[in-house]
């Protein structure tokens, strides 16, 4: 009787441990995919009225997206023929005034960045999409843009890459 209880306990432990292996904290649904590819995001922001081109922005955003997916999944990054493919372009990068003071001066500005993303999943084609993602960073109007860009990019990239990740692999 004691042997049967021990066998049942061990069997239960094996099933428990095996089921834990399928769970991940990011909620990513990678299916049978083994690799991902992030093509360079070209910066076409200057084609949107009021937007400006920031040198290196495309490279920095591409690396941020690669890092996000790499850190939250077990997928390997590849330069070609990835099971999951991310591509797109930066379509907006502009600063606009948000609030004014009583003497009609700008008190706060908003930096907005938008990217157009095309996602292809070769293992599950009904998951493919093309979608625009956008986020912003508010800052004091007295601060020049170069002085806040590092902090702004960190926050904007974090939010954009998380939104792209959730849209493509989120399983919530």
Beta strands, then each sheet from edge to edge (+ up, - down):
strand 1: 35-38
strand 2: 42-43
strand 3: 76-77
strand 4: 84-100
strand 5: 106-121
strand 6: 129-140
sheet 1: 2+ 4+ 1+ 3+
sheet 2: 2+ 4+ 5- 6+
end
